[in-house]
């Protein structure tokens, strides 16, 4: 957890620690026909297009107390989107334009100076299995901050912003800063697990596994949704419209897909 003002260590100069949060989520759907698959991908592209992703990242930036320096966004053909934001801990400094005979024209009205090395990115990957009828939507979000601001503050918001069946979350603190006596500090806050920063309401919905390397300030948590309702994985129809045998076959395929992603093992049930 972050240190209180009374506990805060006095640093020599700027806090140079880089705190990186990688949030990777998967949404899984069964699409039996080519038409269903195309409809699912179109739905995902509309639901998570570059404009909506930009709004999510803007809110995230506000939540962690960062200032947006620049934004680039792109919707791809045939599917997928990306957004990249440069952010700074402090306010953006604008250097007024100066005019001299030596400087070429035209000049910008102001020069934007990025104060630290921080960024937020999101990339989406709608994917499908050509034979098994499984379609998967993946979103990768990376938040890297320099200084005191922490990307962990926005973790619950990120989880709530996406419908997710499986999540993998990585957090790492890199570099070092110095206290007033010149002693190197490799982390400036207490953390035992990423789960400490996830709301209990969310934790209760998932099975979770931690893999942490404390001496390297590396933390990893992966999460798989506990509840399973086949209706949530069928696109455009309900399980009441298919036979019990089809229900079981589809359920097996979806659960196999989820197990393989969660455990990182291909053909787990083959």
Secondary structure, DSSP 4 states (H G I P E B T S, - for coil): -PPPTTTPPPBSSS---EEEEEEEEEEEEE--SHHHHHHHHHHHHHHT-HHHHHHHHHHHHHHHT-EEEEEEEEE-SSS-EEEEEEEESSPPEEEEP---TTS-S---SEEEE--S-EEEEEEEEEEE-TTT-EEEEEEEEEEEEESS--GGGGHHHHHHHS--SEEEEEEEEES-EEBTT--EES-SS--S-GGGGS-HHHHTTEEEEEEEEGGGTEEEEEEEE----GGGGBSSS-GGGS-HHHHHHHHHHHHHHHHHHHHT-TTTT-
